[in-house]
Amino acid sequence: KLELEYAESLQEIGDMAVNRAKARNPKTRELIEGRIAEKQAYADGIDGRIERLQDEWQAKERAIEVISE
């Protein structure tokens, strides 16, 4: 679920980058840049959660291996 949310966020960032490139008005470009930065921060947060979950899973796997020995 998180990986899909992360991918969708990246896709939105890409769409916003295209819109920014097409925009001619400097204020519009600034507005889009701000939204891109916000969405990137959100995506980074999701990525961090994914990494933490993967680390927790690996720690559990190692603990199970130690217990089974």
PDB file of N, CA, C and O in Angstrom:
ATOM      1  N   LYS A   1       0.825  -1.190   0.000  1.00  0.00           N
ATOM      2  CA  LYS A   1       0.000   0.000   0.000  1.00  0.00           C
ATOM      3  C   LYS A   1       0.875   1.263   0.000  1.00  0.00           C
ATOM      4  O   LYS A   1       0.627   2.200  -0.759  1.00  0.00           O
ATOM      5  N   LEU A   2       1.893   1.273   0.856  1.00  0.00           N
ATOM      6  CA  LEU A   2       2.776   2.438   0.919  1.00  0.00           C
ATOM      7  C   LEU A   2       3.565   2.619  -0.369  1.00  0.00           C
ATOM      8  O   LEU A   2       3.783   3.743  -0.822  1.00  0.00           O
ATOM      9  N   GLU A   3       3.993   1.501  -0.958  1.00  0.00           N
ATOM     10  CA  GLU A   3       4.755   1.610  -2.209  1.00  0.00           C
ATOM     11  C   GLU A   3       3.896   2.218  -3.316  1.00  0.00           C
ATOM     12  O   GLU A   3       4.383   3.012  -4.121  1.00  0.00           O
ATOM     13  N   LEU A   4       2.623   1.846  -3.354  1.00  0.00           N
ATOM     14  CA  LEU A   4       1.718   2.410  -4.351  1.00  0.00           C
ATOM     15  C   LEU A   4       1.508   3.902  -4.088  1.00  0.00           C
ATOM     16  O   LEU A   4       1.516   4.705  -5.021  1.00  0.00           O
ATOM     17  N   GLU A   5       1.323   4.265  -2.838  1.00  0.00           N
ATOM     18  CA  GLU A   5       1.158   5.674  -2.481  1.00  0.00           C
ATOM     19  C   GLU A   5       2.401   6.482  -2.855  1.00  0.00           C
ATOM     20  O   GLU A   5       2.299   7.610  -3.336  1.00  0.00           O
ATOM     21  N   TYR A   6       3.572   5.893  -2.628  1.00  0.00           N
ATOM     22  CA  TYR A   6       4.834   6.542  -2.986  1.00  0.00           C
ATOM     23  C   TYR A   6       4.928   6.739  -4.503  1.00  0.00           C
ATOM     24  O   TYR A   6       5.294   7.815  -4.976  1.00  0.00           O
ATOM     25  N   ALA A   7       4.594   5.694  -5.252  1.00  0.00           N
ATOM     26  CA  ALA A   7       4.657   5.775  -6.714  1.00  0.00           C
ATOM     27  C   ALA A   7       3.681   6.820  -7.252  1.00  0.00           C
ATOM     28  O   ALA A   7       4.007   7.566  -8.175  1.00  0.00           O
ATOM     29  N   GLU A   8       2.490   6.868  -6.674  1.00  0.00           N
ATOM     30  CA  GLU A   8       1.511   7.858  -7.118  1.00  0.00           C
ATOM     31  C   GLU A   8       1.993   9.276  -6.809  1.00  0.00           C
ATOM     32  O   GLU A   8       1.762  10.196  -7.594  1.00  0.00           O
ATOM     33  N   SER A   9       2.655   9.452  -5.677  1.00  0.00           N
ATOM     34  CA  SER A   9       3.197  10.769  -5.329  1.00  0.00           C
ATOM     35  C   SER A   9       4.263  11.192  -6.333  1.00  0.00           C
ATOM     36  O   SER A   9       4.297  12.343  -6.768  1.00  0.00           O
ATOM     37  N   LEU A  10       5.121  10.265  -6.693  1.00  0.00           N
ATOM     38  CA  LEU A  10       6.154  10.570  -7.686  1.00  0.00           C
ATOM     39  C   LEU A  10       5.532  10.914  -9.036  1.00  0.00           C
ATOM     40  O   LEU A  10       6.014  11.794  -9.749  1.00  0.00           O
ATOM     41  N   GLN A  11       4.468  10.214  -9.371  1.00  0.00           N
ATOM     42  CA  GLN A  11       3.782  10.494 -10.626  1.00  0.00           C
ATOM     43  C   GLN A  11       3.188  11.909 -10.601  1.00  0.00           C
ATOM     44  O   GLN A  11       3.263  12.635 -11.592  1.00  0.00           O
ATOM     45  N   GLU A  12       2.605  12.290  -9.475  1.00  0.00           N
ATOM     46  CA  GLU A  12       2.057  13.639  -9.341  1.00  0.00           C
ATOM     47  C   GLU A  12       3.161  14.687  -9.447  1.00  0.00           C
ATOM     48  O   GLU A  12       2.972  15.737 -10.061  1.00  0.00           O
ATOM     49  N   ILE A  13       4.303  14.400  -8.852  1.00  0.00           N
ATOM     50  CA  ILE A  13       5.439  15.328  -8.949  1.00  0.00           C
ATOM     51  C   ILE A  13       5.846  15.494 -10.409  1.00  0.00           C
ATOM     52  O   ILE A  13       6.121  16.606 -10.860  1.00  0.00           O
ATOM     53  N   GLY A  14       5.883  14.399 -11.137  1.00  0.00           N
ATOM     54  CA  GLY A  14       6.220  14.455 -12.562  1.00  0.00           C
ATOM     55  C   GLY A  14       5.231  15.292 -13.347  1.00  0.00           C
ATOM     56  O   GLY A  14       5.619  16.091 -14.199  1.00  0.00           O
ATOM     57  N   ASP A  15       3.946  15.106 -13.057  1.00  0.00           N
ATOM     58  CA  ASP A  15       2.918  15.901 -13.737  1.00  0.00           C
ATOM     59  C   ASP A  15       3.076  17.379 -13.413  1.00  0.00           C
ATOM     60  O   ASP A  15       2.937  18.229 -14.293  1.00  0.00           O
ATOM     61  N   MET A  16       3.365  17.686 -12.153  1.00  0.00           N
ATOM     62  CA  MET A  16       3.547  19.077 -11.763  1.00  0.00           C
ATOM     63  C   MET A  16       4.787  19.677 -12.438  1.00  0.00           C
ATOM     64  O   MET A  16       4.784  20.846 -12.821  1.00  0.00           O
ATOM     65  N   ALA A  17       5.834  18.877 -12.578  1.00  0.00           N
ATOM     66  CA  ALA A  17       7.051  19.362 -13.233  1.00  0.00           C
ATOM     67  C   ALA A  17       6.769  19.699 -14.697  1.00  0.00           C
ATOM     68  O   ALA A  17       7.297  20.678 -15.225  1.00  0.00           O
ATOM     69  N   VAL A  18       5.941  18.890 -15.344  1.00  0.00           N
ATOM     70  CA  VAL A  18       5.566  19.178 -16.732  1.00  0.00           C
ATOM     71  C   VAL A  18       4.772  20.480 -16.787  1.00  0.00           C
ATOM     72  O   VAL A  18       5.009  21.326 -17.649  1.00  0.00           O
ATOM     73  N   ASN A  19       3.833  20.631 -15.864  1.00  0.00           N
ATOM     74  CA  ASN A  19       3.039  21.870 -15.830  1.00  0.00           C
ATOM     75  C   ASN A  19       3.922  23.085 -15.567  1.00  0.00           C
ATOM     76  O   ASN A  19       3.716  24.147 -16.154  1.00  0.00           O
ATOM     77  N   ARG A  20       4.903  22.926 -14.684  1.00  0.00           N
ATOM     78  CA  ARG A  20       5.821  24.029 -14.397  1.00  0.00           C
ATOM     79  C   ARG A  20       6.604  24.407 -15.648  1.00  0.00           C
ATOM     80  O   ARG A  20       6.795  25.588 -15.937  1.00  0.00           O
ATOM     81  N   ALA A  21       7.049  23.408 -16.378  1.00  0.00           N
ATOM     82  CA  ALA A  21       7.827  23.665 -17.593  1.00  0.00           C
ATOM     83  C   ALA A  21       6.984  24.382 -18.650  1.00  0.00           C
ATOM     84  O   ALA A  21       7.508  25.171 -19.436  1.00  0.00           O
ATOM     85  N   LYS A  22       5.696  24.108 -18.665  1.00  0.00           N
ATOM     86  CA  LYS A  22       4.808  24.732 -19.645  1.00  0.00           C
ATOM     87  C   LYS A  22       4.369  26.133 -19.229  1.00  0.00           C
ATOM     88  O   LYS A  22       3.988  26.947 -20.070  1.00  0.00           O
ATOM     89  N   ALA A  23       4.425  26.405 -17.940  1.00  0.00           N
ATOM     90  CA  ALA A  23       3.944  27.695 -17.433  1.00  0.00           C
ATOM     91  C   ALA A  23       4.880  28.823 -17.853  1.00  0.00           C
ATOM     92  O   ALA A  23       6.102  28.675 -17.850  1.00  0.00           O
ATOM     93  N   ARG A  24       4.288  29.934 -18.208  1.00  0.00           N
ATOM     94  CA  ARG A  24       5.087  31.088 -18.623  1.00  0.00           C
ATOM     95  C   ARG A  24       5.095  32.172 -17.557  1.00  0.00           C
ATOM     96  O   ARG A  24       6.050  32.941 -17.456  1.00  0.00           O
ATOM     97  N   ASN A  25       4.053  32.232 -16.779  1.00  0.00           N
ATOM     98  CA  ASN A  25       3.944  33.247 -15.745  1.00  0.00           C
ATOM     99  C   ASN A  25       4.860  32.886 -14.575  1.00  0.00           C
ATOM    100  O   ASN A  25       4.731  31.796 -14.016  1.00  0.00           O
ATOM    101  N   PRO A  26       5.773  33.764 -14.193  1.00  0.00           N
ATOM    102  CA  PRO A  26       6.705  33.464 -13.096  1.00  0.00           C
ATOM    103  C   PRO A  26       5.998  33.142 -11.770  1.00  0.00           C
ATOM    104  O   PRO A  26       6.463  32.296 -11.005  1.00  0.00           O
ATOM    105  N   LYS A  27       4.884  33.814 -11.506  1.00  0.00           N
ATOM    106  CA  LYS A  27       4.157  33.537 -10.260  1.00  0.00           C
ATOM    107  C   LYS A  27       3.543  32.145 -10.283  1.00  0.00           C
ATOM    108  O   LYS A  27       3.515  31.453  -9.265  1.00  0.00           O
ATOM    109  N   THR A  28       3.059  31.746 -11.430  1.00  0.00           N
ATOM    110  CA  THR A  28       2.506  30.394 -11.573  1.00  0.00           C
ATOM    111  C   THR A  28       3.602  29.358 -11.379  1.00  0.00           C
ATOM    112  O   THR A  28       3.401  28.340 -10.717  1.00  0.00           O
ATOM    113  N   ARG A  29       4.759  29.629 -11.964  1.00  0.00           N
ATOM    114  CA  ARG A  29       5.890  28.702 -11.817  1.00  0.00           C
ATOM    115  C   ARG A  29       6.292  28.580 -10.348  1.00  0.00           C
ATOM    116  O   ARG A  29       6.574  27.481  -9.871  1.00  0.00           O
ATOM    117  N   GLU A  30       6.321  29.706  -9.627  1.00  0.00           N
ATOM    118  CA  GLU A  30       6.657  29.678  -8.195  1.00  0.00           C
ATOM    119  C   GLU A  30       5.636  28.867  -7.404  1.00  0.00           C
ATOM    120  O   GLU A  30       5.994  28.086  -6.522  1.00  0.00           O
ATOM    121  N   LEU A  31       4.373  29.061  -7.731  1.00  0.00           N
ATOM    122  CA  LEU A  31       3.306  28.331  -7.051  1.00  0.00           C
ATOM    123  C   LEU A  31       3.468  26.828  -7.264  1.00  0.00           C
ATOM    124  O   LEU A  31       3.350  26.041  -6.325  1.00  0.00           O
ATOM    125  N   ILE A  32       3.736  26.447  -8.491  1.00  0.00           N
ATOM    126  CA  ILE A  32       3.917  25.023  -8.802  1.00  0.00           C
ATOM    127  C   ILE A  32       5.162  24.483  -8.103  1.00  0.00           C
ATOM    128  O   ILE A  32       5.147  23.361  -7.597  1.00  0.00           O
ATOM    129  N   GLU A  33       6.239  25.271  -8.068  1.00  0.00           N
ATOM    130  CA  GLU A  33       7.465  24.845  -7.383  1.00  0.00           C
ATOM    131  C   GLU A  33       7.189  24.570  -5.907  1.00  0.00           C
ATOM    132  O   GLU A  33       7.699  23.600  -5.347  1.00  0.00           O
ATOM    133  N   GLY A  34       6.386  25.422  -5.284  1.00  0.00           N
ATOM    134  CA  GLY A  34       6.027  25.211  -3.881  1.00  0.00           C
ATOM    135  C   GLY A  34       5.254  23.925  -3.684  1.00  0.00           C
ATOM    136  O   GLY A  34       5.494  23.183  -2.732  1.00  0.00           O
ATOM    137  N   ARG A  35       4.325  23.667  -4.588  1.00  0.00           N
ATOM    138  CA  ARG A  35       3.538  22.423  -4.507  1.00  0.00           C
ATOM    139  C   ARG A  35       4.417  21.204  -4.737  1.00  0.00           C
ATOM    140  O   ARG A  35       4.241  20.170  -4.092  1.00  0.00           O
ATOM    141  N   ILE A  36       5.365  21.329  -5.660  1.00  0.00           N
ATOM    142  CA  ILE A  36       6.296  20.218  -5.904  1.00  0.00           C
ATOM    143  C   ILE A  36       7.106  19.941  -4.650  1.00  0.00           C
ATOM    144  O   ILE A  36       7.294  18.785  -4.272  1.00  0.00           O
ATOM    145  N   ALA A  37       7.588  20.994  -4.001  1.00  0.00           N
ATOM    146  CA  ALA A  37       8.387  20.822  -2.783  1.00  0.00           C
ATOM    147  C   ALA A  37       7.567  20.145  -1.686  1.00  0.00           C
ATOM    148  O   ALA A  37       8.070  19.272  -0.979  1.00  0.00           O
ATOM    149  N   GLU A  38       6.309  20.548  -1.546  1.00  0.00           N
ATOM    150  CA  GLU A  38       5.439  19.925  -0.543  1.00  0.00           C
ATOM    151  C   GLU A  38       5.207  18.455  -0.847  1.00  0.00           C
ATOM    152  O   GLU A  38       5.277  17.611   0.047  1.00  0.00           O
ATOM    153  N   LYS A  39       4.932  18.148  -2.107  1.00  0.00           N
ATOM    154  CA  LYS A  39       4.674  16.763  -2.499  1.00  0.00           C
ATOM    155  C   LYS A  39       5.939  15.926  -2.358  1.00  0.00           C
ATOM    156  O   LYS A  39       5.863  14.752  -1.995  1.00  0.00           O
ATOM    157  N   GLN A  40       7.108  16.515  -2.640  1.00  0.00           N
ATOM    158  CA  GLN A  40       8.372  15.795  -2.489  1.00  0.00           C
ATOM    159  C   GLN A  40       8.623  15.471  -1.020  1.00  0.00           C
ATOM    160  O   GLN A  40       9.076  14.374  -0.692  1.00  0.00           O
ATOM    161  N   ALA A  41       8.333  16.411  -0.145  1.00  0.00           N
ATOM    162  CA  ALA A  41       8.489  16.164   1.293  1.00  0.00           C
ATOM    163  C   ALA A  41       7.560  15.041   1.738  1.00  0.00           C
ATOM    164  O   ALA A  41       7.946  14.187   2.537  1.00  0.00           O
ATOM    165  N   TYR A  42       6.347  15.047   1.224  1.00  0.00           N
ATOM    166  CA  TYR A  42       5.389  13.987   1.538  1.00  0.00           C
ATOM    167  C   TYR A  42       5.910  12.630   1.047  1.00  0.00           C
ATOM    168  O   TYR A  42       5.864  11.638   1.774  1.00  0.00           O
ATOM    169  N   ALA A  43       6.405  12.602  -0.195  1.00  0.00           N
ATOM    170  CA  ALA A  43       6.941  11.363  -0.769  1.00  0.00           C
ATOM    171  C   ALA A  43       8.155  10.879   0.022  1.00  0.00           C
ATOM    172  O   ALA A  43       8.323   9.677   0.231  1.00  0.00           O
ATOM    173  N   ASP A  44       8.998  11.809   0.457  1.00  0.00           N
ATOM    174  CA  ASP A  44      10.161  11.439   1.267  1.00  0.00           C
ATOM    175  C   ASP A  44       9.724  10.803   2.589  1.00  0.00           C
ATOM    176  O   ASP A  44      10.349   9.860   3.075  1.00  0.00           O
ATOM    177  N   GLY A  45       8.647  11.333   3.159  1.00  0.00           N
ATOM    178  CA  GLY A  45       8.115  10.753   4.393  1.00  0.00           C
ATOM    179  C   GLY A  45       7.624   9.334   4.182  1.00  0.00           C
ATOM    180  O   GLY A  45       7.852   8.464   5.023  1.00  0.00           O
ATOM    181  N   ILE A  46       6.959   9.096   3.075  1.00  0.00           N
ATOM    182  CA  ILE A  46       6.483   7.748   2.758  1.00  0.00           C
ATOM    183  C   ILE A  46       7.673   6.823   2.570  1.00  0.00           C
ATOM    184  O   ILE A  46       7.670   5.695   3.063  1.00  0.00           O
ATOM    185  N   ASP A  47       8.687   7.295   1.860  1.00  0.00           N
ATOM    186  CA  ASP A  47       9.885   6.492   1.630  1.00  0.00           C
ATOM    187  C   ASP A  47      10.548   6.116   2.957  1.00  0.00           C
ATOM    188  O   ASP A  47      11.003   4.986   3.135  1.00  0.00           O
ATOM    189  N   GLY A  48      10.596   7.059   3.868  1.00  0.00           N
ATOM    190  CA  GLY A  48      11.162   6.785   5.186  1.00  0.00           C
ATOM    191  C   GLY A  48      10.369   5.726   5.936  1.00  0.00           C
ATOM    192  O   GLY A  48      10.947   4.859   6.592  1.00  0.00           O
ATOM    193  N   ARG A  49       9.038   5.797   5.837  1.00  0.00           N
ATOM    194  CA  ARG A  49       8.199   4.787   6.495  1.00  0.00           C
ATOM    195  C   ARG A  49       8.426   3.418   5.884  1.00  0.00           C
ATOM    196  O   ARG A  49       8.487   2.418   6.600  1.00  0.00           O
ATOM    197  N   ILE A  50       8.551   3.365   4.555  1.00  0.00           N
ATOM    198  CA  ILE A  50       8.807   2.086   3.879  1.00  0.00           C
ATOM    199  C   ILE A  50      10.130   1.500   4.364  1.00  0.00           C
ATOM    200  O   ILE A  50      10.207   0.311   4.673  1.00  0.00           O
ATOM    201  N   GLU A  51      11.167   2.329   4.431  1.00  0.00           N
ATOM    202  CA  GLU A  51      12.480   1.856   4.881  1.00  0.00           C
ATOM    203  C   GLU A  51      12.426   1.344   6.320  1.00  0.00           C
ATOM    204  O   GLU A  51      13.023   0.316   6.637  1.00  0.00           O
ATOM    205  N   ARG A  52      11.708   2.064   7.191  1.00  0.00           N
ATOM    206  CA  ARG A  52      11.592   1.621   8.586  1.00  0.00           C
ATOM    207  C   ARG A  52      10.880   0.280   8.674  1.00  0.00           C
ATOM    208  O   ARG A  52      11.291  -0.594   9.438  1.00  0.00           O
ATOM    209  N   LEU A  53       9.813   0.111   7.895  1.00  0.00           N
ATOM    210  CA  LEU A  53       9.086  -1.157   7.910  1.00  0.00           C
ATOM    211  C   LEU A  53       9.967  -2.300   7.397  1.00  0.00           C
ATOM    212  O   LEU A  53       9.943  -3.404   7.942  1.00  0.00           O
ATOM    213  N   GLN A  54      10.734  -2.027   6.357  1.00  0.00           N
ATOM    214  CA  GLN A  54      11.635  -3.057   5.835  1.00  0.00           C
ATOM    215  C   GLN A  54      12.698  -3.419   6.865  1.00  0.00           C
ATOM    216  O   GLN A  54      13.027  -4.594   7.031  1.00  0.00           O
ATOM    217  N   ASP A  55      13.236  -2.420   7.557  1.00  0.00           N
ATOM    218  CA  ASP A  55      14.232  -2.681   8.602  1.00  0.00           C
ATOM    219  C   ASP A  55      13.633  -3.507   9.735  1.00  0.00           C
ATOM    220  O   ASP A  55      14.270  -4.434  10.236  1.00  0.00           O
ATOM    221  N   GLU A  56      12.404  -3.169  10.139  1.00  0.00           N
ATOM    222  CA  GLU A  56      11.740  -3.925  11.197  1.00  0.00           C
ATOM    223  C   GLU A  56      11.521  -5.369  10.769  1.00  0.00           C
ATOM    224  O   GLU A  56      11.715  -6.295  11.556  1.00  0.00           O
ATOM    225  N   TRP A  57      11.115  -5.556   9.517  1.00  0.00           N
ATOM    226  CA  TRP A  57      10.876  -6.900   9.004  1.00  0.00           C
ATOM    227  C   TRP A  57      12.174  -7.714   9.008  1.00  0.00           C
ATOM    228  O   TRP A  57      12.179  -8.878   9.407  1.00  0.00           O
ATOM    229  N   GLN A  58      13.260  -7.103   8.568  1.00  0.00           N
ATOM    230  CA  GLN A  58      14.541  -7.806   8.559  1.00  0.00           C
ATOM    231  C   GLN A  58      14.985  -8.149   9.973  1.00  0.00           C
ATOM    232  O   GLN A  58      15.539  -9.223  10.206  1.00  0.00           O
ATOM    233  N   ALA A  59      14.749  -7.256  10.907  1.00  0.00           N
ATOM    234  CA  ALA A  59      15.114  -7.528  12.300  1.00  0.00           C
ATOM    235  C   ALA A  59      14.306  -8.706  12.836  1.00  0.00           C
ATOM    236  O   ALA A  59      14.838  -9.544  13.563  1.00  0.00           O
ATOM    237  N   LYS A  60      13.040  -8.773  12.484  1.00  0.00           N
ATOM    238  CA  LYS A  60      12.202  -9.896  12.921  1.00  0.00           C
ATOM    239  C   LYS A  60      12.682 -11.205  12.293  1.00  0.00           C
ATOM    240  O   LYS A  60      12.709 -12.244  12.953  1.00  0.00           O
ATOM    241  N   GLU A  61      13.058 -11.149  11.022  1.00  0.00           N
ATOM    242  CA  GLU A  61      13.573 -12.346  10.354  1.00  0.00           C
ATOM    243  C   GLU A  61      14.849 -12.846  11.028  1.00  0.00           C
ATOM    244  O   GLU A  61      15.025 -14.049  11.224  1.00  0.00           O
ATOM    245  N   ARG A  62      15.745 -11.908  11.384  1.00  0.00           N
ATOM    246  CA  ARG A  62      16.988 -12.293  12.053  1.00  0.00           C
ATOM    247  C   ARG A  62      16.694 -12.892  13.423  1.00  0.00           C
ATOM    248  O   ARG A  62      17.325 -13.869  13.828  1.00  0.00           O
ATOM    249  N   ALA A  63      15.747 -12.313  14.125  1.00  0.00           N
ATOM    250  CA  ALA A  63      15.386 -12.819  15.445  1.00  0.00           C
ATOM    251  C   ALA A  63      14.825 -14.241  15.330  1.00  0.00           C
ATOM    252  O   ALA A  63      15.134 -15.103  16.153  1.00  0.00           O
ATOM    253  N   ILE A  64      14.013 -14.476  14.320  1.00  0.00           N
ATOM    254  CA  ILE A  64      13.454 -15.827  14.109  1.00  0.00           C
ATOM    255  C   ILE A  64      14.572 -16.808  13.776  1.00  0.00           C
ATOM    256  O   ILE A  64      14.562 -17.942  14.257  1.00  0.00           O
ATOM    257  N   GLU A  65      15.535 -16.386  12.960  1.00  0.00           N
ATOM    258  CA  GLU A  65      16.665 -17.260  12.612  1.00  0.00           C
ATOM    259  C   GLU A  65      17.468 -17.618  13.859  1.00  0.00           C
ATOM    260  O   GLU A  65      17.858 -18.773  14.031  1.00  0.00           O
ATOM    261  N   VAL A  66      17.719 -16.642  14.729  1.00  0.00           N
ATOM    262  CA  VAL A  66      18.486 -16.889  15.951  1.00  0.00           C
ATOM    263  C   VAL A  66      17.718 -17.842  16.853  1.00  0.00           C
ATOM    264  O   VAL A  66      18.302 -18.758  17.433  1.00  0.00           O
ATOM    265  N   ILE A  67      16.439 -17.637  16.972  1.00  0.00           N
ATOM    266  CA  ILE A  67      15.616 -18.491  17.848  1.00  0.00           C
ATOM    267  C   ILE A  67      15.581 -19.912  17.310  1.00  0.00           C
ATOM    268  O   ILE A  67      15.607 -20.867  18.086  1.00  0.00           O
ATOM    269  N   SER A  68      15.522 -20.063  15.995  1.00  0.00           N
ATOM    270  CA  SER A  68      15.396 -21.406  15.410  1.00  0.00           C
ATOM    271  C   SER A  68      16.708 -22.190  15.459  1.00  0.00           C
ATOM    272  O   SER A  68      16.708 -23.402  15.243  1.00  0.00           O
ATOM    273  N   GLU A  69      17.821 -21.518  15.740  1.00  0.00           N
ATOM    274  CA  GLU A  69      19.114 -22.240  15.777  1.00  0.00           C
ATOM    275  C   GLU A  69      19.318 -22.926  17.066  1.00  0.00           C
ATOM    276  O   GLU A  69      20.345 -23.575  17.264  1.00  0.00           O
TER     277      GLU A  69
END
